[in-house]
Amino acid sequence: MTLRVFLATHWGDVASLAGLALTIWAVLKAKKAAEQARDAAQQVKERIANLDSLADVSAAITIMDEIKRLQRLRAWPLVLDRYSILRRHLVRIEQLSAGLTEDQRVQIARSIAQFRIIEAKVEHATVTDQQAQIDSAAFNKTISDRIDELERIMTAIKQAGV
């Protein structure tokens, strides 16, 4: 049997096989495109999460600077409000920043605890009318140390993908 006779006899089978091969090729190509689209969407999602984390870190640093100024002015009622806002930002950073190392999470958790203690001391001094006893210089040193930690975390988040 020659090729011409074979093709004349089985042209439908050959066409079916060619169609199957083309279908498989198209499915594989579509699968690869879908995987690439999924990966691109994941990268965008991670980038947005990093930008949100950077915004929270930046806001926390700004609030800390404001707290330091208010403590120097001894504006204790305003300070109390800022401490609670600051803690909320820090909790969001700790919980939502996917790229943080365990050490960075521990630092943030320590900051949350320290600010909770400072806030309690300021609130107690305010309620008992002992604002003069508040050591704002010591509190401001603690805040400055936490700002330095957050600046390092912000740099790490930027280097990780933003």
Backbone torsions as a table, in degrees:
resi	resn	phi	psi	omega
1	MET	NA	128.7	-179.9
2	THR	-88.9	168.2	-179.6
3	LEU	-62.0	-39.0	-179.4
4	ARG	-64.3	-40.7	-179.8
5	VAL	-69.3	-42.2	179.9
6	PHE	-60.9	-46.8	-179.9
7	LEU	-64.9	-37.9	179.2
8	ALA	-66.2	-34.8	-178.8
9	THR	-81.0	-36.7	-171.7
10	HIS	-119.4	27.3	-177.4
11	TRP	-59.2	-34.6	179.2
12	GLY	-66.7	-39.3	178.2
13	ASP	-65.9	-42.7	179.3
14	VAL	-64.1	-42.5	178.9
15	ALA	-64.4	-38.8	178.5
16	SER	-64.0	-44.0	178.4
17	LEU	-64.3	-40.6	178.1
18	ALA	-64.4	-41.0	177.8
19	GLY	-64.5	-41.1	177.6
20	LEU	-62.7	-43.1	179.1
21	ALA	-62.8	-43.2	178.1
22	LEU	-64.2	-38.5	179.0
23	THR	-64.1	-46.4	178.5
24	ILE	-60.9	-43.9	179.1
25	TRP	-60.7	-44.1	-179.3
26	ALA	-66.4	-39.0	178.4
27	VAL	-64.4	-44.7	179.2
28	LEU	-62.9	-40.0	179.1
29	LYS	-66.0	-42.3	178.9
30	ALA	-65.8	-38.8	178.4
31	LYS	-62.8	-43.9	179.5
32	LYS	-63.3	-40.8	178.5
33	ALA	-64.9	-39.9	179.0
34	ALA	-65.5	-40.3	177.6
35	GLU	-64.4	-41.2	178.2
36	GLN	-64.9	-40.1	177.9
37	ALA	-64.9	-41.7	177.7
38	ARG	-61.9	-44.6	179.0
39	ASP	-63.3	-40.8	178.5
40	ALA	-64.8	-41.0	178.8
41	ALA	-64.3	-40.0	178.6
42	GLN	-64.4	-40.4	178.3
43	GLN	-63.6	-40.6	178.1
44	VAL	-64.4	-43.3	179.2
45	LYS	-60.8	-43.7	178.7
46	GLU	-65.2	-38.6	179.5
47	ARG	-64.9	-42.0	178.0
48	ILE	-63.9	-41.8	178.0
49	ALA	-62.0	-40.7	178.0
50	ASN	-64.9	-40.5	178.6
51	LEU	-65.3	-39.5	176.3
52	ASP	-62.9	-42.0	178.6
53	SER	-63.1	-43.2	178.3
54	LEU	-61.9	-39.8	178.7
55	ALA	-63.9	-41.8	178.7
56	ASP	-66.3	-41.3	178.7
57	VAL	-64.0	-44.9	179.1
58	SER	-61.2	-44.1	178.7
59	ALA	-62.7	-41.3	179.5
60	ALA	-62.4	-42.0	178.9
61	ILE	-64.0	-42.7	178.5
62	THR	-61.1	-43.2	179.2
63	ILE	-64.7	-39.5	178.4
64	MET	-62.2	-43.0	177.1
65	ASP	-61.1	-40.5	178.7
66	GLU	-64.8	-41.6	178.3
67	ILE	-60.2	-43.0	179.0
68	LYS	-59.6	-45.2	179.2
69	ARG	-62.9	-44.2	-179.2
70	LEU	-65.5	-35.4	178.3
71	GLN	-68.2	-37.5	176.9
72	ARG	-63.2	-34.0	178.7
73	LEU	-83.7	-7.2	-179.2
74	ARG	60.9	39.1	178.2
75	ALA	-92.6	69.9	-169.7
76	TRP	-61.8	-40.7	178.2
77	PRO	-60.2	-38.9	177.8
78	LEU	-69.1	-36.8	179.6
79	VAL	-60.9	-43.2	-178.9
80	LEU	-59.5	-42.3	178.7
81	ASP	-62.1	-42.2	-177.5
82	ARG	-68.4	-34.8	178.8
83	TYR	-61.9	-42.0	-179.5
84	SER	-67.7	-38.2	176.7
85	ILE	-64.5	-42.4	179.5
86	LEU	-60.3	-45.6	-179.3
87	ARG	-61.1	-39.1	177.8
88	ARG	-60.9	-42.6	177.4
89	HIS	-62.7	-44.1	-178.5
90	LEU	-64.6	-38.8	177.8
91	VAL	-63.1	-42.8	177.9
92	ARG	-61.5	-42.5	179.5
93	ILE	-62.0	-46.3	-178.2
94	GLU	-62.1	-41.4	-173.9
95	GLN	-84.8	-33.7	-169.1
96	LEU	-105.5	-10.0	-178.2
97	SER	-84.9	102.0	-173.7
98	ALA	-67.0	-30.9	-173.9
99	GLY	-88.6	8.2	-178.4
100	LEU	-76.2	143.5	173.7
101	THR	-78.7	167.4	178.8
102	GLU	-63.5	-37.5	178.2
103	ASP	-62.9	-40.9	178.5
104	GLN	-65.9	-39.3	176.4
105	ARG	-63.5	-39.8	177.7
106	VAL	-63.3	-42.1	178.5
107	GLN	-61.1	-43.1	-179.8
108	ILE	-66.9	-43.0	178.3
109	ALA	-61.1	-39.5	177.2
110	ARG	-64.0	-40.1	178.1
111	SER	-63.3	-43.5	178.7
112	ILE	-58.6	-45.7	-179.7
113	ALA	-64.0	-43.7	179.7
114	GLN	-62.9	-42.7	-179.6
115	PHE	-69.2	-30.8	175.4
116	ARG	-65.0	-41.6	179.1
117	ILE	-66.0	-46.5	179.9
118	ILE	-61.2	-44.7	179.6
119	GLU	-59.3	-42.3	179.4
120	ALA	-63.6	-40.2	178.7
121	LYS	-65.5	-43.3	179.5
122	VAL	-65.6	-42.8	180.0
123	GLU	-63.9	-42.5	178.6
124	HIS	-62.0	-44.4	179.9
125	ALA	-64.3	-35.6	179.1
126	THR	-69.0	-44.7	-178.3
127	VAL	-66.7	-38.0	-178.1
128	THR	-91.6	9.6	178.8
129	ASP	56.4	44.4	178.6
130	GLN	-121.3	37.0	-178.4
131	GLN	-59.6	-28.8	-179.6
132	ALA	-64.6	-21.3	-178.1
133	GLN	-83.9	-9.0	-177.4
134	ILE	-72.4	129.0	179.2
135	ASP	-92.8	82.2	-176.2
136	SER	-65.9	-28.0	178.4
137	ALA	-64.8	-42.5	178.1
138	ALA	-66.1	-41.6	177.9
139	PHE	-62.4	-41.6	-179.3
140	ASN	-66.6	-33.2	176.4
141	LYS	-65.1	-43.3	177.6
142	THR	-60.2	-44.1	179.3
143	ILE	-62.6	-43.3	179.3
144	SER	-60.7	-40.6	177.4
145	ASP	-63.2	-40.8	179.7
146	ARG	-68.8	-35.3	176.6
147	ILE	-61.6	-43.6	178.5
148	ASP	-59.0	-42.5	178.2
149	GLU	-62.7	-44.4	-179.3
150	LEU	-66.4	-34.4	176.3
151	GLU	-62.6	-41.2	177.7
152	ARG	-65.5	-40.1	178.4
153	ILE	-64.9	-41.4	179.4
154	MET	-62.1	-41.3	178.3
155	THR	-63.1	-41.3	178.7
156	ALA	-64.1	-40.8	178.8
157	ILE	-64.3	-42.0	178.4
158	LYS	-61.5	-44.2	-178.4
159	GLN	-68.9	-24.1	-177.1
160	ALA	-75.7	-14.8	177.6
161	GLY	162.3	7.6	179.7
162	VAL	-100.3	NA	NA
